[in-house]
Amino acid sequence: MPFLIRNLAIDYRIDEASVLGYLLNRLNLRPDEVISWKIVRKGLDARKKTAIRYVYTIEISVRNEAVYIEKFRTDRDITHVAEKELKSFSRILSDKKIVIAGMGPAGLFAALRLAEYGLRATLVERGRPVEERVQDVQTFWDRGILDPESNVQFGEGGAGTFSDGKLTTRIRDENLGYILENLVRFGAPREILWLAKPHIGTDRLRRVVAGIRHELLARGFDIRFSGKLTDIIPGNGRVAALLLNNDEELVSDYVVLATGHSARDTYQMLQRRSIRLEMKPFAIGLRVEHPQELIDKIQYGMQAGTDLPVAEYALTHHDPETGRPVYSFCMCPGGVVMAAASEEGCVVTNGMSSYHRNSPFANSALVVAVGARDFTGSHPLAGVDFQRSLERKAYAAGGNSYFAPAQNLMDFASGRGSNAVHSSYRPGVVAVDLAELLPREVARTLQSGVRAFDRKMRGFLTADASLTGVETRTSSPVRIVRGEDFQSVSLPGLFPVGEGAGYAGGIMSAAVDGIRAADQIARELQMK
């Protein structure tokens, strides 16, 4: 049985090929005693800038295992690897019609899981295939021409396709390894299997998404692009059909609803159909952008500019005056600030990085929690109305265009009017006083947070940094209420999943949610 050796700390300049030597020394082993070994986790520890290290967890199999069981039984960093029970997928024969609405992580992984059971489904996506979608987004960034159905939010791969492609998550689930292995199978870098903070990057993620599509087509799935879900038709007390583009009726016994957190028209349709929805808190703010070189120096000190990866940060602060938390979110090292609108007349910002993270800029959302007390009205879509009002104000402030309102970070923190400002955001920015766009408490909390962040990361508050607004799509403002069986409490057969349903936040948790719903559908079909 293999062992796990944790907390093997090695100077960051030592390459992975040399790790075995340190491992042998740690265990007092000869090379011929090792049967096999592999890195299962690798994380950077830069807390002490004069001694930056990678910390490894290694899985190793050795000869004379009984000897080492006794030798290391009191060593807390050495444990047996728990035997993993391989999940088996019984083949299911069924003529029931399954439809998956939305081809983001939740929808795609629900489809891949259904395929494991030998089931097929129809996937419908309001946007276009990723290759065409990339061109639509590029046109928006270059010329300010928005396609409301094919953009950063809508299209094959979901909103995460235009992001840093982060694969970190706080949830624990047996399916996480399954997801990572499948991502590697479809073209993600193999290192995501062991890095503590894995990411794919927007460029490679696009290829992964296309690879999953080809796999599903080969397994007999039907895929409908430019197929916007416009109604859900009930019958006999459960889902009976979907209406696409207000025209085509699609018979459906089971519907996996994975439409993402920006499908506001879908929320409105569900409300008309008396599907139970709940208002949900989320966060809003601005996107800050620094020179990456500055962030590297703050985080790495004298070691910046060496063989270290581009630096990241995660910051939090609780403002005692307003009582609100402010935190960094979706940090994109070596990335760009991007236009992420999905509705005409609205400006939305977000961040994106390629796999190599080789832009000269680092950006992150700085956001403040908001909830019912900030919204007008108490209906389930009050948060959507709140988002939209801020996005429209940003559009107006940018000259009634998709140019984004922006401000120098130092000016914003001090409450001064805005001077000239620079940003990687396209199609461009307009200098404004961003505090005037935000709710007063949110602006004050952000200003307090920026000053607090500078105390934690000296140099963070600088005239070399800019803020661009507004950042409103951090998570869904709505939860589609479901039971423990993953089905809507209002309509059996409807499985709301992922970020848009209010049950996930990020690529990994959304994919897990889609898988769980697919497993539930399989269980129901096995019982019939």
VOMARVEX-865904 format. One record per residue (C-alpha): y, x, z; residue in one letter. Coordinates in steps of 0.02 Angstrom, whole numbers, plus 32768, in hexadecimal, padded with zeros to 4 digits. Each point is the difference from the previous one (the first is absolute). Layout:
N
ZAMAR      Y      X      Z   code
ZAMAR      Y      X      Z      a
...
This chain:
528
ZAMAR      Y      X      Z   code
ZAMAR   8000   8000   8000      m
ZAMAR   80AA   804C   7FD1      p
ZAMAR   8087   802E   807D      f
ZAMAR   80BA   7FDC   7FFD      l
ZAMAR   8072   808E   8038      i
ZAMAR   80AF   7FC1   8025      r
ZAMAR   80A5   8059   8022      n
ZAMAR   7FD9   809D   7F9C      l
ZAMAR   80B3   8041   7FF2      a
ZAMAR   8022   8083   7F7A      i
ZAMAR   80A3   804E   7FC3      d
ZAMAR   8043   7F9C   7F6B      y
ZAMAR   7FFD   809C   7F91      r
ZAMAR   7F42   800A   8009      i
ZAMAR   7FB2   7FAA   7F6A      d
ZAMAR   7F71   7F83   800D      e
ZAMAR   7F82   807B   7FB7      a
ZAMAR   8016   806B   809C      s
ZAMAR   7FE5   7F72   807B      v
ZAMAR   7F44   8021   800A      l
ZAMAR   8020   80AA   804F      g
ZAMAR   8067   7FB2   808A      y
ZAMAR   7F7B   7F7B   8018      l
ZAMAR   7F76   8081   8012      l
ZAMAR   8067   805F   807F      n
ZAMAR   8025   7F60   8062      r
ZAMAR   7F47   7FD6   800C      l
ZAMAR   7FBF   80B3   8007      n
ZAMAR   7F93   7FE0   7F68      l
ZAMAR   7FBB   806F   7F77      r
ZAMAR   8018   7FC5   7F4C      p
ZAMAR   7F45   7FEB   7FE7      d
ZAMAR   7FF8   7F84   8090      e
ZAMAR   8070   7F84   7FA3      v
ZAMAR   7FAB   7F7E   7F94      i
ZAMAR   80A0   7FAA   7FC5      s
ZAMAR   80B2   7FDF   8035      w
ZAMAR   8097   7F9D   7FC3      k
ZAMAR   80B2   7FD9   8033      i
ZAMAR   8010   7F4B   803A      v
ZAMAR   80B4   8007   803C      r
ZAMAR   8093   8075   7FE9      k
ZAMAR   80AA   7FE5   804D      g
ZAMAR   809D   806B   8011      l
ZAMAR   8042   8028   80AE      d
ZAMAR   80B4   803B   7FF0      a
ZAMAR   8038   7FD8   80B1      r
ZAMAR   8014   80B9   8027      k
ZAMAR   8061   8048   7F6E      k
ZAMAR   7FCE   80B4   8027      t
ZAMAR   7F47   7FD2   7FFB      a
ZAMAR   7FE5   7F7B   7F7A      i
ZAMAR   7F47   7FD9   7FEC      r
ZAMAR   7F86   7F93   7FA6      y
ZAMAR   7F8A   7FA7   8076      v
ZAMAR   7F53   7FDF   7FB9      y
ZAMAR   7F6F   7F91   802A      t
ZAMAR   7F60   8047   7FB4      i
ZAMAR   7F54   7FB5   7FE8      e
ZAMAR   7F76   8082   8006      i
ZAMAR   7F42   8001   7FFB      s
ZAMAR   7FA4   8094   804C      v
ZAMAR   7F51   8045   8012      r
ZAMAR   7FB1   8000   80AE      n
ZAMAR   8063   7F63   8028      e
ZAMAR   7FB0   7FE7   80AC      a
ZAMAR   8045   80A8   803A      v
ZAMAR   80B2   7FCE   7FD3      y
ZAMAR   7FF0   7F53   804B      i
ZAMAR   7FE4   8053   80A7      e
ZAMAR   807E   808D   7FE2      k
ZAMAR   8094   7F8C   7FDA      f
ZAMAR   7FD6   7F68   806A      r
ZAMAR   8099   801A   8070      t
ZAMAR   807A   802B   7F74      d
ZAMAR   8072   7F69   7FE7      r
ZAMAR   8030   8035   7F51      d
ZAMAR   7F4C   8003   7FC1      i
ZAMAR   7F9F   7F5E   7FEC      t
ZAMAR   7F73   7FBB   7F99      h
ZAMAR   802E   7FA1   7F63      v
ZAMAR   7FD4   7F4A   8019      a
ZAMAR   7F85   7FC4   7F7F      e
ZAMAR   8053   7F88   7F88      k
ZAMAR   7FA5   7F64   7FD0      e
ZAMAR   8011   7FEC   7F44      l
ZAMAR   8039   7F52   7FD1      k
ZAMAR   7F89   7FA9   7F8C      s
ZAMAR   8036   7F7D   7F83      f
ZAMAR   7F83   7F78   7FD9      s
ZAMAR   8010   7FBE   7F50      r
ZAMAR   8044   7F50   7FFC      i
ZAMAR   7FE1   7F85   7F73      l
ZAMAR   8085   7F79   7FF8      s
ZAMAR   8059   7F99   7F7E      d
ZAMAR   8097   7FE4   8072      k
ZAMAR   80A7   802F   7FB2      k
ZAMAR   8060   8088   805D      i
ZAMAR   80B4   8028   7FD3      v
ZAMAR   8067   808F   8046      i
ZAMAR   80BC   7FE7   7FEF      a
ZAMAR   8059   80A7   8006      g
ZAMAR   7FC7   80AF   7FD0      m
ZAMAR   8047   8068   808D      g
ZAMAR   7F8F   805D   807C      p
ZAMAR   7FC3   7F60   8054      a
ZAMAR   7FD2   7FAC   7F5B      g
ZAMAR   7FB3   8099   7FAE      l
ZAMAR   7F94   802D   8095      f
ZAMAR   7FCB   7F4C   8018      a
ZAMAR   7FC4   8007   7F4B      a
ZAMAR   7FA6   80A6   8017      l
ZAMAR   7FA8   7FBC   8099      r
ZAMAR   7FCA   7F61   7FA8      l
ZAMAR   7FB8   806E   7F77      a
ZAMAR   7F92   8056   8083      e
ZAMAR   7FAB   7F57   801B      y
ZAMAR   7FE8   7FE7   7F46      g
ZAMAR   8087   7F7B   7FFD      l
ZAMAR   8087   7FED   7F7E      r
ZAMAR   80AF   7FBA   800B      a
ZAMAR   8099   7FDE   7F98      t
ZAMAR   8098   8068   802F      l
ZAMAR   80AC   7FB9   7FD7      v
ZAMAR   809D   806A   8008      e
ZAMAR   80AF   7FC2   7FDC      r
ZAMAR   8036   80AC   7FC4      g
ZAMAR   7FC1   8075   7F7A      r
ZAMAR   7F7E   808B   7FF8      p
ZAMAR   803C   809D   8056      v
ZAMAR   8023   805E   7F5D      e
ZAMAR   8076   7F77   7FC3      e
ZAMAR   8046   7FE3   80AD      r
ZAMAR   8038   80B5   800D      v
ZAMAR   8067   7FE9   7F61      q
ZAMAR   804D   7F5F   8043      d
ZAMAR   8032   8058   80A1      v
ZAMAR   8046   8095   7FA1      q
ZAMAR   806C   7F8A   7F98      t
ZAMAR   8043   7FB3   80A0      f
ZAMAR   802B   80A9   804B      w
ZAMAR   804D   8045   7F61      d
ZAMAR   805D   7F67   7FBF      r
ZAMAR   8008   7F84   8090      g
ZAMAR   7F98   7F7E   7FA2      i
ZAMAR   7F8B   7FAA   807B      l
ZAMAR   7F60   7FA7   7FCE      d
ZAMAR   7FE2   7F83   808E      p
ZAMAR   7F45   7FFD   7FDD      e
ZAMAR   7FDE   80BA   7FE4      s
ZAMAR   805A   8075   8076      n
ZAMAR   7FEB   806D   809B      v
ZAMAR   7FBB   7F6B   8062      q
ZAMAR   7F99   7FA4   7F7D      f
ZAMAR   7F79   8041   7F8D      g
ZAMAR   7F58   8058   8003      e
ZAMAR   7FEC   8068   809E      g
ZAMAR   8081   7FA0   8066      g
ZAMAR   809B   8046   8053      a
ZAMAR   7FA2   809A   803E      g
ZAMAR   7FF0   8040   7F4E      t
ZAMAR   80B7   8033   800B      f
ZAMAR   7FFF   8059   80A8      s
ZAMAR   7FC6   80A1   8050      d
ZAMAR   7F4F   7FBC   7FFD      g
ZAMAR   7FE9   801B   80BB      k
ZAMAR   7F51   7FDD   8043      l
ZAMAR   8025   8008   80BA      t
ZAMAR   7FDE   7F69   806D      t
ZAMAR   7FF9   7FD6   80B8      r
ZAMAR   7F6C   7F8B   7FEF      i
ZAMAR   7F4C   8033   8020      r
ZAMAR   7F80   7FB8   7F8B      d
ZAMAR   7F57   8031   7FBC      e
ZAMAR   8041   7FE4   7F4F      n
ZAMAR   8084   8088   8003      l
ZAMAR   7F87   8085   7FC4      g
ZAMAR   7FC0   7F8A   7F7A      y
ZAMAR   80B1   7FE9   7FBE      i
ZAMAR   8027   80BB   7FFD      l
ZAMAR   7F5C   8028   7FA8      e
ZAMAR   8023   7F7E   7F7B      n
ZAMAR   80B1   8040   7FE6      l
ZAMAR   7FB8   80AE   7FE3      v
ZAMAR   7F7F   7FB6   7F89      r
ZAMAR   808C   7FB7   7F97      f
ZAMAR   8069   809D   7FFA      g
ZAMAR   8057   8020   80A7      a
ZAMAR   7FFE   80B5   803F      p
ZAMAR   7F65   8024   8068      r
ZAMAR   8069   8046   808F      e
ZAMAR   802E   7F4E   8036      i
ZAMAR   7F53   7FFA   8051      l
ZAMAR   8034   807D   8086      w
ZAMAR   80BD   8012   8009      l
ZAMAR   804D   7FB6   809D      a
ZAMAR   8090   7FBA   7F98      k
ZAMAR   7FB6   7FE0   7F54      p
ZAMAR   8066   7FC5   7F6D      h
ZAMAR   7FDE   7FE9   7F46      i
ZAMAR   80AE   7FFA   7FB5      g
ZAMAR   8040   7F80   7F86      t
ZAMAR   7FCB   8064   7F67      d
ZAMAR   7F49   800F   8030      r
ZAMAR   7FF7   7F54   804D      l
ZAMAR   8027   7FB4   7F56      r
ZAMAR   7F66   8055   7FB7      r
ZAMAR   7F96   7FC4   8092      v
ZAMAR   8037   7F4C   7FE5      v
ZAMAR   7FD5   8008   7F46      a
ZAMAR   7F56   804A   802C      g
ZAMAR   7FD9   7F6F   8074      i
ZAMAR   802F   7F85   7F76      r
ZAMAR   7F88   8053   7F85      h
ZAMAR   7F75   7FFA   8082      e
ZAMAR   801A   7F47   8021      l
ZAMAR   8003   7FD7   7F47      l
ZAMAR   7F5E   8060   7FEA      a
ZAMAR   7FB3   7F97   808B      r
ZAMAR   802B   7F5E   7FA8      g
ZAMAR   80A0   7FCF   805A      f
ZAMAR   8084   7F9F   7FA0      d
ZAMAR   80B3   8041   8012      i
ZAMAR   8098   7F98   7FD1      r
ZAMAR   80A6   805B   7FFA      f
ZAMAR   80A4   7FA1   7FF3      s
ZAMAR   7FA5   7F75   805C      g
ZAMAR   807B   7FC1   8082      k
ZAMAR   7FB9   7F8F   8087      l
ZAMAR   806C   7F64   8000      t
ZAMAR   7F96   7F82   805F      d
ZAMAR   7F62   7FEA   8066      i
ZAMAR   7FA3   7F5F   7FDD      i
ZAMAR   7F95   7FB8   808C      p
ZAMAR   7F69   7F8E   7FEB      g
ZAMAR   7F85   7FB7   807D      n
ZAMAR   805C   8053   8090      g
ZAMAR   7FFB   80B2   7FBD      r
ZAMAR   803B   806F   7F72      v
ZAMAR   7FD0   7FBA   7F57      a
ZAMAR   806C   805A   7F80      a
ZAMAR   8097   806E   7FE1      l
ZAMAR   808E   7FE2   7F87      l
ZAMAR   803D   8098   7FA0      l
ZAMAR   80AB   8007   7FAD      n
ZAMAR   8014   7F44   801D      n
ZAMAR   7F86   7FE9   7F71      d
ZAMAR   7F4D   803F   8014      e
ZAMAR   7F8A   7FB4   8080      e
ZAMAR   7F7D   8076   8045      l
ZAMAR   7F6D   7FB4   805F      v
ZAMAR   7FEB   805B   80A6      s
ZAMAR   7F85   7FE8   808F      d
ZAMAR   8044   8095   8060      y
ZAMAR   80AE   804C   7FEF      v
ZAMAR   8030   80A9   8049      v
ZAMAR   80BC   7FF4   800D      l
ZAMAR   8041   80B3   7FF9      a
ZAMAR   80AC   7FE7   7FB3      t
ZAMAR   8064   8080   8064      g
ZAMAR   8096   7FF2   8073      h
ZAMAR   8082   7FE1   7F77      s
ZAMAR   7FB2   7F67   7FAD      a
ZAMAR   8083   7F8A   8046      r
ZAMAR   7FDC   7F79   7F81      d
ZAMAR   7F4B   8000   803C      t
ZAMAR   8039   7FE0   80B3      y
ZAMAR   806A   7F6F   7FC1      q
ZAMAR   7F6D   7FB8   7FA0      m
ZAMAR   7F90   800D   809A      l
ZAMAR   8083   7FA7   8067      q
ZAMAR   8007   7F72   7F81      r
ZAMAR   7F43   7FF4   800C      r
ZAMAR   800C   7FF1   80BF      s
ZAMAR   7FA4   80A5   801B      i
ZAMAR   8029   8037   80B0      r
ZAMAR   807B   8091   8003      l
ZAMAR   8056   8059   8090      e
ZAMAR   80A1   8063   8009      m
ZAMAR   7FDA   80B7   8027      k
ZAMAR   8071   808C   8041      p
ZAMAR   801B   8098   7F92      f
ZAMAR   8081   808B   7FEF      a
ZAMAR   8098   8023   7F94      i
ZAMAR   8075   8092   7FE8      g
ZAMAR   8033   808A   7F8A      l
ZAMAR   7FAC   8093   7FAA      r
ZAMAR   803A   80AD   8035      v
ZAMAR   7FF2   8096   7F8C      e
ZAMAR   800E   80B8   8032      h
ZAMAR   7FE4   80A3   7FA2      p
ZAMAR   7F48   8026   801A      q
ZAMAR   802C   80B4   8026      e
ZAMAR   8065   7FC5   8097      l
ZAMAR   7F70   7F97   8044      i
ZAMAR   7F8B   8096   7FE9      d
ZAMAR   8076   806F   8065      k
ZAMAR   8011   7F7F   808B      i
ZAMAR   7F44   7FE7   800E      q
ZAMAR   7FC0   80B0   7FDE      y
ZAMAR   808D   8072   8038      g
ZAMAR   7FEF   80B1   7FBD      m
ZAMAR   7F5B   7FD4   7FAE      q
ZAMAR   8053   7F89   7F84      a
ZAMAR   7FEC   8031   7F4A      g
ZAMAR   7F55   8051   801A      t
ZAMAR   7F56   7FB6   7FD7      d
ZAMAR   801B   7F67   806B      l
ZAMAR   8001   7F52   7FB1      p
ZAMAR   80A6   7FA7   7FEF      v
ZAMAR   8030   7FC1   80AC      a
ZAMAR   7FF9   7F4D   803C      e
ZAMAR   8045   7FA8   8098      y
ZAMAR   7FE6   7F61   8065      a
ZAMAR   808E   7FC8   8072      l
ZAMAR   8018   7F71   8079      t
ZAMAR   808B   7FCB   8076      h
ZAMAR   801F   7F69   806D      h
ZAMAR   80B8   7FD6   8006      d
ZAMAR   8030   7FD0   80B3      p
ZAMAR   809D   7FA4   7FC8      e
ZAMAR   7FB0   7F89   7F83      t
ZAMAR   7F50   8005   8049      g
ZAMAR   7FB7   801C   7F53      r
ZAMAR   7F8A   8087   7FC1      p
ZAMAR   8031   806A   7F6A      v
ZAMAR   7F83   8070   7FA8      y
ZAMAR   7FDB   8062   7F62      s
ZAMAR   7F88   7FAA   7F8A      f
ZAMAR   7FA4   8030   7F60      c
ZAMAR   803E   80B4   8001      m
ZAMAR   7FF4   8051   7F53      c
ZAMAR   800C   80BF   8005      p
ZAMAR   802A   804E   7F59      g
ZAMAR   8026   7F54   7FBA      g
ZAMAR   8088   7F90   7FBB      v
ZAMAR   8058   7F60   8035      v
ZAMAR   7FD8   7F76   7F85      m
ZAMAR   803A   7F54   7FCB      a
ZAMAR   7F7C   7F83   8036      a
ZAMAR   8048   7F54   7FD8      a
ZAMAR   7F91   7F72   7FC5      s
ZAMAR   8082   7F76   7FF3      e
ZAMAR   8099   7FFC   7F91      e
ZAMAR   80A4   8017   805B      g
ZAMAR   7FB2   8060   8091      c
ZAMAR   8001   80B9   802E      v
ZAMAR   7F6E   8049   8062      v
ZAMAR   7FDC   80B7   8028      t
ZAMAR   7F5E   805B   8022      n
ZAMAR   7FB9   80B0   7FF5      g
ZAMAR   7F81   8055   7F90      m
ZAMAR   7FAD   80AC   7FF1      s
ZAMAR   7F8B   8050   7F83      s
ZAMAR   7F5F   8056   8037      y
ZAMAR   8055   80AC   8002      h
ZAMAR   8098   7FBE   805E      r
ZAMAR   806C   8078   7F9E      n
ZAMAR   80A7   7FA8   7FFD      s
ZAMAR   808D   805F   805A      p
ZAMAR   801F   7F67   806D      f
ZAMAR   7FAE   7FAE   8097      a
ZAMAR   801D   7F48   8024      n
ZAMAR   7FCD   7F7D   807F      s
ZAMAR   802E   7F50   802E      a
ZAMAR   8060   7FF0   80A3      l
ZAMAR   7FDF   7F50   803B      v
ZAMAR   8020   7F88   8090      v
ZAMAR   7F8E   7F74   8039      a
ZAMAR   803E   7F50   7FDB      v
ZAMAR   7FB9   7F55   8028      g
ZAMAR   8022   7F49   801C      a
ZAMAR   80A3   801B   805F      r
ZAMAR   804A   8055   7F66      d
ZAMAR   7FD1   7F79   7F84      f
ZAMAR   8056   7F5E   7FD2      t
ZAMAR   7F8A   7F71   8024      g
ZAMAR   7F52   7FFE   804A      s
ZAMAR   7F99   7FD3   7F67      h
ZAMAR   7F73   8076   7FC8      p
ZAMAR   8065   804A   7F6F      l
ZAMAR   809C   8027   8066      a
ZAMAR   7FD6   80BA   7FF9      g
ZAMAR   7FF5   7FF7   7F42      v
ZAMAR   80AD   7FB1   7FFA      d
ZAMAR   8041   8089   8072      f
ZAMAR   7FB9   8089   7F8F      q
ZAMAR   8046   7FAF   7F64      r
ZAMAR   80AF   7FED   8048      s
ZAMAR   8008   80BB   8029      l
ZAMAR   7FBE   8031   7F54      e
ZAMAR   8082   7F92   7FAB      r
ZAMAR   808B   804C   8069      k
ZAMAR   7FC4   80AD   7FCC      a
ZAMAR   8001   7FC9   7F49      y
ZAMAR   80B3   7FC3   8010      a
ZAMAR   8036   809E   805B      a
ZAMAR   7FB8   8068   7F72      g
ZAMAR   8076   7FAB   7F85      g
ZAMAR   7F8E   7F6C   7FD9      n
ZAMAR   7F83   8079   7FB7      s
ZAMAR   7F62   805B   8033      y
ZAMAR   8069   8095   8036      f
ZAMAR   7FDD   8010   80BB      a
ZAMAR   8082   8007   8089      p
ZAMAR   7FFB   80AB   8054      a
ZAMAR   805B   8068   8081      q
ZAMAR   8005   80B0   8045      n
ZAMAR   7F95   8007   809E      l
ZAMAR   8089   8051   8068      m
ZAMAR   807E   7F7D   7FCB      d
ZAMAR   7F89   7F73   802D      f
ZAMAR   7FD6   8048   80AB      a
ZAMAR   80B7   8017   802D      s
ZAMAR   8036   7F56   7FBD      g
ZAMAR   8076   804C   7F7F      r
ZAMAR   801D   7FBD   7F52      g
ZAMAR   7F92   8049   7F79      s
ZAMAR   802C   8099   7F9A      n
ZAMAR   7FA7   803A   7F62      a
ZAMAR   7F43   7FF5   8012      v
ZAMAR   7F6B   8041   7F9F      h
ZAMAR   7F50   7FBA   7FF7      s
ZAMAR   7F63   8010   7F97      s
ZAMAR   8001   7F40   7FEF      y
ZAMAR   8008   7FBF   7F4F      r
ZAMAR   8056   7FB1   7FA3      p
ZAMAR   8089   803F   8076      g
ZAMAR   8062   7FE4   80A1      v
ZAMAR   80AA   7FBF   8035      v
ZAMAR   8057   8043   809D      a
ZAMAR   801A   7F75   8081      v
ZAMAR   8006   7FE7   80BC      d
ZAMAR   7F4A   7FD1   801D      l
ZAMAR   8021   7FBD   80AF      a
ZAMAR   805D   7F6E   7FB0      e
ZAMAR   7F64   7FCC   7FA1      l
ZAMAR   7F8D   7FF6   8097      l
ZAMAR   7FFB   7F8C   8096      p
ZAMAR   8070   804B   8085      r
ZAMAR   7F75   8026   807D      e
ZAMAR   7F94   804F   7F7A      v
ZAMAR   808F   8071   7FC7      a
ZAMAR   8029   8034   80B3      r
ZAMAR   7F48   8023   8025      t
ZAMAR   7FF1   806B   7F64      l
ZAMAR   809C   8063   802C      q
ZAMAR   7FBE   801E   80AF      s
ZAMAR   7F56   802D   7FB9      g
ZAMAR   8045   8081   7F88      v
ZAMAR   8059   8059   808E      r
ZAMAR   7F61   7FFA   806B      a
ZAMAR   7F98   8045   7F71      f
ZAMAR   8078   8092   7FF2      d
ZAMAR   7FDD   802A   80B6      r
ZAMAR   7F45   8004   7FD8      k
ZAMAR   8013   805B   7F59      m
ZAMAR   809D   806C   8008      r
ZAMAR   8053   7FFA   7F56      g
ZAMAR   7FC1   7F52   7FD1      f
ZAMAR   80B2   7FBB   800B      l
ZAMAR   8058   805C   7F74      t
ZAMAR   807E   7FE5   7F75      a
ZAMAR   7F77   803D   7F88      d
ZAMAR   7F9E   7F5E   801C      a
ZAMAR   801F   7F53   7FB8      s
ZAMAR   7FCF   7F4D   8026      l
ZAMAR   7FD4   7F7E   7F7B      t
ZAMAR   7FE9   7F47   801D      g
ZAMAR   7FB2   7F8C   801D      v
ZAMAR   7F4D   8019   803B      e
ZAMAR   7FB7   7F52   801F      t
ZAMAR   7F4A   8003   7FC5      r
ZAMAR   7FB2   805F   8091      t
ZAMAR   7F7F   7F77   801E      s
ZAMAR   7FE4   7F49   7FE1      s
ZAMAR   807C   7F87   8051      p
ZAMAR   7F78   7F7A   7FFC      v
ZAMAR   7F50   7FEC   8043      r
ZAMAR   7F86   7F8C   7FA7      i
ZAMAR   7F9D   7FBF   8093      v
ZAMAR   7F44   8018   7FF4      r
ZAMAR   7F6A   7FF1   8072      g
ZAMAR   7F80   8080   8037      e
ZAMAR   7FA1   7FD9   7F60      d
ZAMAR   8095   8043   7F9B      f
ZAMAR   8021   7F54   7FB6      q
ZAMAR   80A2   7FA0   8006      s
ZAMAR   7FFF   7F87   8091      v
ZAMAR   804A   7F80   7F87      s
ZAMAR   7F8E   8015   7F68      l
ZAMAR   7F4B   803E   8007      p
ZAMAR   7FD2   8075   7F73      g
ZAMAR   80AC   8052   8002      l
ZAMAR   7FF8   80B2   8046      f
ZAMAR   80B1   8046   801E      p
ZAMAR   7FF4   80BE   8010      v
ZAMAR   8066   809F   8002      g
ZAMAR   80B7   8022   801A      e
ZAMAR   803A   7F5F   7FAE      g
ZAMAR   7F98   7F98   8077      a
ZAMAR   804C   805B   8094      g
ZAMAR   7F60   8056   8039      y
ZAMAR   8016   80B3   7FC3      a
ZAMAR   8080   8089   7FE9      g
ZAMAR   7FD9   8089   7F82      g
ZAMAR   7F7C   802B   7F80      i
ZAMAR   7F6F   801E   8078      m
ZAMAR   8014   7F69   8071      s
ZAMAR   801C   7F8F   7F6A      a
ZAMAR   7F62   8041   7FAD      a
ZAMAR   7F9E   7FE6   80A2      v
ZAMAR   803F   7F4D   800A      d
ZAMAR   7FC8   7FDC   7F4E      g
ZAMAR   7F54   8049   8024      i
ZAMAR   7FEA   7F96   809C      r
ZAMAR   802A   7F63   7F9F      a
ZAMAR   7F83   802F   7F77      a
ZAMAR   7F79   801C   8084      d
ZAMAR   8025   7F54   8048      q
ZAMAR   7FF0   7FAE   7F54      i
ZAMAR   7F5B   805B   7FE8      a
ZAMAR   7FC0   7FC0   80A9      r
ZAMAR   802D   7F4D   7FD1      e
ZAMAR   7FA9   800F   7F58      l
ZAMAR   7F64   8049   8051      q
ZAMAR   7FF5   7F67   8071      m
ZAMAR   8009   7F84   7F6F      k
